[in-house]
């Protein structure tokens, strides 16, 4: 949203509500075990044949929500940054096999969800398509299918496939290729918060009020399952060959479909959701889109971060049966017990970025008060490795880096990419409207920043914990509250 929502990692998720009110420190590694080798950052989840290119098909990179990319990112040479002003919050930046970025934004004025097709050469908008306006909590999460079409649910509760192509005059156009109403499955007072394709080409979706559904827009068949009363889904969902992972405000599920296309529960694992929502989180519960990872298939495990009161824990489960591999404290160096971001998962390694105290300018409806009512932005970034025999986990490093976006891991160069929010006055912990923002590259073996470039100062550059995307040409595309940052090198 895990981003005006709909955020749904890279948010990313229900940030829509937060986006409209808005107009790190060098990382220090804390060794806690032997530094893992680069090879441990593979494999990643397998390619879903019904999704676009790995690394750019979803907000979190792939349908397993690994937040990894096989693309390298900005290479050698001086770093440069350009702000593409779209007068919109742009949480979802995807890139198809043709190299054209497809961006889902919500304008600051009017708040009508709008799809932009960007020029890959400079980031300018080539054409737009407005979608039906609905709940501010819907329309952030989307994905590209194997034909580079944007798959999204609009405010009318219709599942759309939006294509881009040139017309007879050579002008780019965006148009709806296919539409399926989900109104029979999604109540009028509800909205889809996340969706992802399975390995049969059907579309799984989850709503804010706890409906999990499976839709086939080729046949029109829709099946649903309602989660227990009181459970909400505030982030996106993830799919793997073994099933679909959904994390509600109370528990994590693995779901599959029966022969009739109706979702059914394989396992459920409750987690500690704490006494209330925390500052820097958008719901009362885990802020994670569940992450598939693992050393054998890339989907051996499912990882989330809980919402325990004093110290949050990374929870890793076996995909096959839901058995708990480990429950280990994270984000301790930053003393910020909370993460609204999906963990990065690659091989046996998990990276968790903290958002505790992040100053979202507004909150989704029904978010409830936070405990405490406010806090400084703590940040924090932790690497945890799962033991090779799958019997537990160990912290590799833990630092106080203040990531202001969902980090991405390039498996091509073994580099973490993100944007950090520095304090205006070095050494202080508060945040303000004149904070500077920096694009950084981080060594995943040590947690140390290896390269950085200031991208702007002030609220126009607020990345609001949205996910960045590495484009095929090496550009790093990062959504902000007013458009897109395009970071390049050379």
N, C-alpha and C positions, 0 to 999 in steps of 0.2 A: 504495500500500500501500500514492500508490504505495504500518497500521493493522492490528489483529491481522491478517492478510492476507486475502485473497481475493477491496485495499488496494486495492491494489490495492489519486495524483496525487496522489488528491488526497491510499495511500496513497495510502486509499493501500495499501499492499500488505502483506507478511507481518508486519505489526506485531502480529498476534495474539500471537505469542510474546512480544513485548516488552510487551504491555499488561498482562499479569497480574502482573508483579512490581512494578508501580507502584501504590500506594494513592492596539523594541530601541533600542536606541540610536537617536536621531534620525538619519535617513539623510542622508548627505552626497553630493551628486552630484559626479561627476568628469567634466566634459565631455570628450568625445572625438570630437566631430563636431556638426553642426548638430542642434538639437532637432527631432525629427520632428513633423509636424502630427497633430492628432487623427484626421484621415481615414485616416492610415496604419494605424490599429488595426482596420481592416476590409479585406476581408471575413473572416468566420470560416467554418469548415467548414459545408457545407450540411446542412440538416435531414435526418436519417435517418427515412424514413416508418415504420420499424418500431421507433422509439424514442420515448420520452416527450418532454416539452418541452425545447428547447435551454436549456442552463444548469443544469438540474436533473435530467436523465435519467440521468446517470452521475456517478461520483465526480469525473471530470474535465470535467464540464459537458455534453459531447456525445460522440458515438461517435468523433469525430476527436481526442478528448482535448486540446482546445484550452485548457482551464481558463479559458474565458471564459463570460460570462453576459450576456444582453440585459436583465437585471433590474438595477435601480439600487442596491439595498441601503439601509441606514439613511440617511434623508434629514436635512433640517434639524432643529435642535432638540437638546436635551440627550441624550446617549447614555446608555442604561441597559443593564445586563447581568443576566441571570438564569441561574442554574445549574439545569438540569433533572437531578436526580439519578436515575440509572437503575441504579446499582451495576454498570455495565457499561462496557466500552470500546466506543465507537460511531464507527467510522471511515467508515461509509457512510451519508450523509444525502441522500436523494433526495426530490423533490417532484413529484407528478403534476399533470395538467391541472386537477384538482379542488382543488388547493391544499393537500392533506393530505400532510405529510411522512411518508415511509416510511423507517425507520431500521433498519439491520442492525447488531446489537450482539453482543458476547460477554460474558456475565456474568463478573465477577471470581470468583465462586464457582460451580463446576460447569462453567463454560466451554462451555455448550451454546448454539450460535448462536441468537439470538432476534430475530425481526422485531417492531418496534414501529410502530404507527400513532399518530402524534402529533396532538394538537389544535392546529391552526394558530394559534389565538388565544393560547395560553399555553405550548405545548410539552409539556403533560402527556401521558402515555401513555394512549390510549383502549382499546387491546387489544394482545395479543401472540400470537405463534405461534412455538413452538420448532421448530427444524430438527434433523435428524439430526446428531449430533456426529461429527466426523472429525478429520483432521489439523488442527493449529493453523495450518498454512500454507494452509488453504483456507477460503473463505467470507467474504472481505472484499470482493472486487470483485463487483458486481452492477449491474444497470441496470433502468430502468423501460421497459416496452414501450409501444406506442401505446395500449394499454388501461389504462395506469397499473398494470400488474401487475409485481411485482418478479421479475426473472429471475435465478436464482442456482443454483449447483450445491452440493448439501449433502454431508454426510459419507458418504452411501451412494453417492455419485457419480451422483446423479440430477439432471437438469436440471429445475428447477421453475419454474412461473409462479404466483406468489402474489398473489391478488386481495384487495382490501378492499371490503366493502360492508356495508350495514345489513341485519339480519335482519328478520323480520316484526314484532318487538317494538321496532324502532328502535335496536337495539344494534349497534355496529360489530363485525364479525368479519373475521378473516384466514383464508383457506383456499387450498389448492392447487388451481388450476384445471386444470393439465396437468402431467404428469410423463413424462420420458423417461430411462431408465437409460443412462448412459455407461460402464457397467462393461466392455463389450466393447472400449472404446477407451482407458480410463484404468485402468492396473494398480492393484491393491489397495494397493500401497505408494506410490502417487502421488496428487496432488491438483490440481484445477484452480485456477490462480492468476489467470486473467483470462478475460473473455468479453465479446463485443460482437456486435450483429446486423449482417448485411450488408444490401445494398439489395434482396435477394430474400426477406428475413424469416428466413433461416437464422441459426444462432448459431455464431459462431466461438469457439473456446476454446483455451487453452494450459495445459499442466501444468508443475509444477515440474521434472519430469525430462525436459522437452523434447518432449512430444507436442503437436502442433498439430492441432486437429480442426475439423470442420464438421458441425454437427448440425441436422437438420430435425425438430422435434418434431411437425410435422404429418404427416409420412410415416414417421418412424422411421429415416430414412437417416442414417448416420454415416460420414464419411470422415476419414482421418487421415494425417499426415505426421510422421515422426520427424526431429528436427533431428540434426545430427552428434553423435557420441558425446562426452560431456563437457559439452555445452551445456545449460544450464538456463534456465528462464524464471522470473524472480523478481518481475516486475511485471505490470501488466495489458497489454492489447493494444488496438489502435485500428483502426477501420474507416472507409473512405471509398469513394466510387463506384469509384475505381481499384483498390481491393484492401484487404488487411488488413496492417497493420504490426505486427511482432513484434520486440522486442529481447531477445535472449538474453544470457547472461553473456559472449558472445564477439562477437556480430554483430547487425546489424539486417537484417530481411528485409521484402520486400513479397511477399505471397502472393495468389494468386487460386485459383479453383476450376475444375477441369476439368468437362467435360460430365457426368461421373459423380458430381460432388460431392466429388471428392478434392482436397485442397489441393495446390498446386504452387508452386514458387518462381519469381518473376519476376526478382528480384535479391537479392543478399546483399552487405552491406558490413561487413567486420570493423572493429573499433575497438581502440584501445589500452586493454586492461583492467587494466594495471598489474601489479605483482608480487604483490598480495594484496588482500584486503578492507581497507577503511580504517575507522577509527573514525567513527561517524556514518553508516555505510552498512550495509545488512542482507544484502548478498551481495557476492561478488567479481565485479565487473563494473559496467556502467552501472546506475544507480538509476532510469533513466527509463522511464516508459511513453511510447512514441514519440508525438510530437505532429505532427498534420497542420496545415499553415498555408499561406498564400500569397496574393499580391495579385490573382490573377485568379479562381480558383475556390474559394479557401480551403483547397485541398488540393494545391497545386502542389508543396509540399515536405514532407519528413519531418525532424524535429529530435530529437536526443538529446544527452545529455552523456556523455562517455566517463569512464574511470576511470584516466587516466594518472597516474603516480606523483607528479610534482612540481606540475604545473599541469594541471587538467582543461580540456577543450576542448568547446565547442559544435560539434556536427557537424550540418550541414544537407545533405540530399540531394534531388535531383530525384525526385519521385514516379514520373515516367514511366519512367526508366531507371536510377535509383540513382546517377547522376553526382553527385560531391561539389561542392556550391556553395561551402562554406567549412568550415574547421576553425580555430576562433578561441578563444584563451584566455579564460576567464571566472572570476569569483570571485577576482580578484587583490587587490582592496582589502582583503578579509577574510583573505587568506592561508589560505583553507580549501579545499584541493583535493578537493572531493567534493560530490555532490548525490544524494540519494535521491528527489528529487522530479521529477515530470514538468515539462518546461518549459511556460510559457504561450506560445501562438502566436496572433498576430492580424495579418492583413495581412502586411507585411514584417517585423514585429517579434517578437522572442523575449525572454522574461524568464526568468532562471535563478536559483533560490533555493538557497543552499548549506546543507548539513546536516552538514558535516564536524565531528566531535567531539560530535554530539548524543548526550546520555546515555540511550540506550535501556536500560531496566532489564533486558532479556533479549534474546536473539537467536534467530532460527530455527535449527532443527536443521540441522547441516551448513554453517553460515555460515562456519566456520573462524576462525582468529585474525586480528586486524587488525594492520596495520603502519602506524604504531607501535601499541603495545598500547592506548594511550589518548591523548586530546588534548582541549584545551578546545574548547568549542563556538564555532566561528568565525563561522558564519552567512554573510552576504553575499548581495547581490542585484545582478544585472547585466542591463542591457538591451543587446541586439545587434540591429541592423537589417540586413537583407539588401538589397544594392544593388538599385535598381529594375530594372536590366537583368539581374539574376541572376548577376552575375559575381563575387560575393564578399560579405563582410560587414564591418561596422564597429561597434565598441563605441560606444554612445551615452552610457552612464554605468555606474558600478560603485561600490558602496558596501558598508558593513559592517553593514547591518541584520540583526538576528538573528531571522529569521522562524522560528517554531516550528510552522508549519503550511504546507500547500500554498496559496500565494496564488491568488486569483481576480481576474480582470480584468473589470470591468463596462464593456461597450461603450456602455451607455446614458449613463454619466456620465464615462467615461474615468478610472476610479478603480481602483487595486489595493487589494484587501482582504486582510488576514491578521491573525494573532495573533503578537506577538513575545514572546520570553522575555528579560526584562531581568535583569542580574546583581543579586543582593541588595545588593551594595556597588557603587555606581556607579563606573565606571572599571576594574573588574576583569573578568577574562575567564572565570572559572570558573562552574560551575553547582551548584545545591544544591536541597534539598527545600523551601526557603522562597523560591525565586525568584518574583518577580511576573510576571504575564502581562498584556499589553495588546493590545486590538483596535486596529488602526491602518488608516487610509486613506492611500494613497500616490499622489502625482502621477506617472503613468507617463512624463511628459515630462522630469522632473528627478530622480526617485528620492527625493524628499523627503517625509517624513511631513507630512500636512496636518491630520490630526485623530486623536485617540487617546482611549482610555478603558480604565483598568485594569479587568480582569474578574475578578481574583482573585489570591491569593497561595498558593503551595504546591502539592504534588503532586496534589491533587484537581483542579486546573485544567490539568494538563499536557496540551497538545494534541498532543504526540508526532508532529509532522509529518503530521497527518491533514488532509484537505481540508475546507474550509468550503463552504457552499452559501448563495446568496442566495435567499430565499423570495419568492413573488409579492407578499407584503404589505410587503416591504422588510426584514424581519428577516434578520439574518445568523446562520446556524445552524452551529455549530462543534463537532465531536466532541472529546471529551476521554477520559481514561482511566476516568472515572467517569460519563459521561453526555453531555449536550449543553449547550452555552452558547447562549443566545438573546439576541442583541444587537439592540437597537431604538433608535429615536430619536423625539422628539416630546414 
